[in-house]
Amino acid sequence: MPPRDWGRPLVTFPKPGLWQVPTRLWHWDNPCELHLDRPRALFVVSFIGSVAPQGGGTLILSGSPRLLIQQERLLTASEQRG
């Protein structure tokens, strides 16, 4: 059976200059509570053009899904609702 939802594209257009790694305002594109018992999604990044060093705009950190799930488990119910 095919998936109900095939996901969505994320389009980022390059801007002049070097991209700096942000120190705040990070986000996760999927609710953590969906993944507490097991991973349920896959995030695929592909490029259709060349990307210069420090020219990207989407950052993926190794192990970040595991860290987010660990953080989600430590939050109280009121903190999870925002």
Secondary structure, DSSP 8 states (H G I E B T S, - for coil): ---S-----------SS-----SS----SS-GGGGSSS---------SS---TT-------TTHHHHHHHHHHHS-HHHHH-
